[in-house]
């Protein structure tokens, strides 16, 4: 019940913010009019409108698992089948097993309203990924 009350209060304060504080009132397109940046296709832009975005994501991995069960590098190299086995130069089990990985991803995106009904978008990402084997 407490979570519901907090959520209801947050929703009500967000909905009332433009009427209670003139600083929140705005004319024309505004970032608050759209879903969070990770939600795709929630809106269209009017002809000529442009939106540019930058996102950063870090992911870290340590150890190996199959479902919830931890696997040692020795188990993987001796018992887990290589899903690419049968293709040229592929052994029946893996020979190299990752121990840890840190990934930093930078993403740049842009949206352009071609017409009031058609919005074009493009994005690009970099994936420098150091691995420890």
RAVEN-V566210 format. One record per backbone hydrogen bond with DSSP energy under -0.5 kcal/mol. NH is the residue of the N-H (numbers start at 0). CO is the residue of the C=O. If there is no record, write none. Layout:
<<NH & CO> <NH & CO>>
This chain:
<<4 & 0> <5 & 1> <6 & 2> <7 & 3> <8 & 4> <9 & 5> <10 & 6> <11 & 7> <12 & 8> <13 & 9> <14 & 10> <15 & 11> <16 & 12> <18 & 15> <19 & 15> <20 & 16> <23 & 20> <24 & 21> <32 & 29> <33 & 30> <38 & 35> <39 & 37> <47 & 112> <48 & 45> <50 & 110> <52 & 108> <54 & 106> <56 & 104> <58 & 102> <60 & 100> <62 & 98> <63 & 70> <65 & 68> <68 & 65> <70 & 63> <75 & 71> <76 & 72> <77 & 73> <78 & 74> <79 & 74> <79 & 75> <80 & 78> <81 & 91> <82 & 80> <84 & 81> <85 & 86> <85 & 89> <86 & 83> <89 & 86> <90 & 88> <93 & 75> <93 & 79> <98 & 131> <99 & 131> <100 & 60> <101 & 129> <102 & 58> <103 & 127> <104 & 56> <104 & 102> <105 & 125> <106 & 54> <107 & 123> <108 & 52> <109 & 121> <110 & 50> <111 & 119> <112 & 48> <113 & 111> <113 & 117> <114 & 117> <119 & 111> <121 & 109> <123 & 107> <125 & 105> <127 & 103> <128 & 126> <129 & 101> <129 & 127> <131 & 99>>
